[in-house]
Amino acid sequence: MRFRFAATATGLTDSERLLIDSIKRRSPKLKKSHAHLEVEGLSERPVVALSTAEEYNLETIGNAIAKQGLYHPVPNDGNDFNDEDILHLTAKYKTDDKKREFFIFREGSIVFWNMTSTEFGYSSKSRLQKGLIYLNIENDTNVVHLEKYAFSNAIALSVKLSIWEANLDRYIDSIAYITQDMKDGRKIKLTREQVFQKTGQLFGLRHRLNLSSDLLDTPDFYWDREELERLFTATHAHLNINKRTRVMNEKLNHCIELMDLLSAHLNDIHHVRLEWMIIVLIMIEVFFEIMHYVERLATM
């Protein structure tokens, strides 16, 4: 089966509720939108990825979806998924002969298979080629689940990275005026506390990018699964995750350098202000000493 995947990144409040609502809204249009997708004997279906939160409460989401009665969990059956960090569900109903399923990752991403309208179909060997995902439906069901998981894992990382890229772009827009103020010699409008807070935002984003995600390294899950690792790394490379991560780190470094410069500048201003306060206090003390000295001379 071949798939063309689309990645959508969006930041929402009350994201888990909206996620569940989005799952409910996907079903009505599927049969109509898929009816014409037949290309050279290959049926085509979509893979769509969303990232809507920093983290999902999988237990709450699982219970909410179970109450809908439309989807049920796919048994692990020795797939070695980390059940604590992933929900793998499939639809109880059918709109055609293709299985409808999705993976929900605790890290805040979800990947739908066969659940909206783009392109995809089946092939003799599972692979990624020119932006199309090919799945071999003749494989054992557990093998197909693992292959879909490998593709989904990389796509989920990509949409999560998209969220962080968007966050960094908004951050850069929020400080764009500072360099112009520095260039024109205008007074910096940020306080030391605001600079400290903005620096913390940068380090928080850098921590999530480099330490709290699998963007920089292949997950341990693939170490003894070479074929799955091939699918994961191929999708990972196709989505330019390494390059995007490197570019994002370079942007973060530049922003951190700017914040360090502002912090040093504001600290210098603060130190100068303290020095002037000390000078003024010394002058006041000298003034009073002179007054006392004059008074003593007057009484002699």
N, C-alpha and C positions, 0 to 999 in steps of 0.2 A: 504494500500500500504506500502511496506517496502523499506527503503532506507539505503544504506550504504554511509556514507559521508566521503569525503576526504578534508583535509584542506591544502591549498597551500599559503605560505607567500612569497612575493617577494617585494623588494624595487626598484622602477623604476623611472626614470626621465620622465617628461611629462606623468605622470601615467594616467591621465584622457583620453588622446588620445589613449593610449595603451589599456585602459579598453574597450573603445568603439570598437577598432579594434578586441579585443579578443571576444567580443560578436558577431561580424560579422563572425569571423572565426569558430565559434562553430557549425554552422548548417550543413555543407555538409556531415559529417561522421556519423551523428546520426542514420539514418535509418539502415545503415549497422551494426553499432556497437551494436544496440539494438535488432537486429533480433533474436539472439540466447539466449537472456536472459530470459528464462522461467524456473522457478524452482518450482516444486510442485504446479503448477497452479498459481503461483504468478509472475506477470511481474516485472522485476527489472529495476530500473533507478537510476541515480546518484544524489547526492547532493554535489556540489563542491563549496568551499568557497575560496575567494581570498582577500588579503589585499594589496593594491598597493600605498597607500598615507596616509598622516596624516589626510586629509580631502578632500572630493569631493565637487565641485560646482554642486549641483544637478540640478540647473536651466540650466546650460550650457550643462550638460550631457543629460538631458531630451530633450532639443531642438535638440541636435546632433542625438540622437537615433530616435526621431520623423522624422527627415529628411531621415533616412534610409527606413522608411515605413515598417519595418519588425516586430515592436513591438508596443504595445499601452498600456497606463496606465490601471491598474485595478481599477475600481471605489472603493472608500472607503466603501460605503454602511454601514456606522455606525460601522466600525471595530475599530474606535478610534485610528488608527495609527496617529502618528504625521507627517502629510503630508510635513512639512517643513524639516524633517530630514530623510525621507525614500522615495525612488521611488520603487513602486511595478509595474512591467511590465510583460506582457504575449505576447507570439508569435502570430502573425496573421496567420501564416502558420501552417500546420500539417505534421508531418512525420509518425505519427501513431495516436492511439486514446488517447494518454496521453497529458495532458496539459503541456505546456512548459512555465516556468515563472522564474523570479528572483527578488530579493530584493537588492537595492543599498542603503547602509547606509551612511549618510553624514560623519560619522567618518572615512571613508576610506576603507570600506569593502563591498564585494558583495557576495551574495549567490545564486547559480544557482540551479534550480530544473528541472530535466529531460533534462539537456542540455549538457551532455557528457556521457562517457561510464564507469560506474562502476555497482553497483547492487542496485535494489529496487523494491517494490511491494505493494499491498494493503492488509489490514487486517480489522477485525471487530472493532478494537479499536485503537485509536491513542496512540502510546507509543514509548519509546525507550528501546530496549532490546538487550543486547550483541552487541552493536555497530550498530544495525539496527534500522532505523526509520520506524515505522508502521503508516500508515495513513488510516483512515476509509473514503472511498470515498462516503459512503452512507450519511455522514453528510451533513448538509446545506453548500452551497458553501462558505458563509461567515465564517462559523466555520472552514472549511478546511483552508481558507486563514489565519485565526488567528493562527491555529495550526502550519502551515508552518512558519508563522512569529515567533512564539515562538522558534521553532527549529533553524530557521535562525539567530535569535538574539543571541543565545548562541554560535552558530558556528562562527558568525562574531566576537564576543568577543574573541574567541579562536585564530583565525588567526591574529587579531590585537595584541593579547598578544605575538604571535609567532614573529611578527615583532619587538616588543620591546625586547624580549628575544635575538633575533639575534643582535640587536643594542647593547645591553649590553655585549654580548659575544665579539663583535668586540672591544668595549671599553676596556674590560678586557685584550684582546690580545694586545691592544695598550699600556698598562701600565705594561705588564708582566715583562719587563726588569727592572723596577724600584726596585722591592723588591730584585732582584738579585744584583743590584748595591749597595743597602743598605747593603745587607749581606756581600758583598766583600769589603765594605768600599770605594767604588768609589764615585766620585763627582756626585751629582744629576744634570742631564742634562736639567731639566726643569727650566724655569724662574718662578717668582712669578705670572706674568701675565698668563702664560700657565696653571699653577696650578689652578688659579682662573677660567679660562675658562673651564677647565676640571671639576671642581667642579660644575660650572653652568650647564654643560651637564648632570651631575648626578641628580641634583635637578630638571632639566627640565623633565628628564625621570621619576623620582619619582612622580612629579606632574601629568604627564599624566597617570601614573599607578594607583595612589591612589585617585586623585581628579577629573580628567577629564574623567573618564570612569566608567562603571557600574560593574567593576570586583569584587569589595568588597561587593556589596549589590545587592539585587534584584530590578530591575527598578520599579518605581511607577506604571507602566502600569499593573503589575500583582497583585497588592494588592487586588483588588476585582474580580479577575479571577483565582480562585483556580486551576481549571483544566489546564489552560494555564501555571500557575506558576509551576505546577507539571512537565509539559513537559520541561519548561525552566530549572528548577533546575536539572532535571534528565540529560539533555544534558550537562548542566554546570558541573555537578559532573563527568560525563563520560569523559569529556575532561580534568579533573584534573585542572580546572582553579584556584580554591582556593589554591591548593598546589603549583602550578606553580607561582602564584602571591606571595605567602609567600616566596618561595625560591628566587624569583627575588628581593624581598625587603631585604632579608638577604644578597644577593650579593651586592645590592646597599649600604647597611649599611657598609659592609666591605670596599667597594671602597671609600665611603665618609670618613671613619676613616683613610684610607691611605692618601687621599688628605689633610685631616686636619693635619696629622702628617707631610707631606711634607710642607704644608703651614707654620706650626709652625717652622720647621727646617729652611726654607728659610727666614722667618722673623727674626729668631735668627742670621742667617748669615748677614742679612741686618743691624740689630742693631749693631752687632759687627763691621761691616764695618763703620757704622756711628760713632761709638765710637772711632775707630782708626783715622778716618778723623778729629774728634774733637781734639784728642790727638796730631795729627800732626800739626794742626793749632795752638794749644797752644804752642807747641814746637817752631814753626816758630816765633810766637809772642815773646816768651821768648828770642829766638836767637837775634831778632832785638833789644829788650830792652837791652840785654847785649852789643850788638854792639854800641848802643847809649851811654850806660854807659861808655864803653871804650873810645869812642870819647870824651866824656866830661872830662874824666880823663886826656886825652892827651893834651887838651887845657888849662888845669889849670897850 
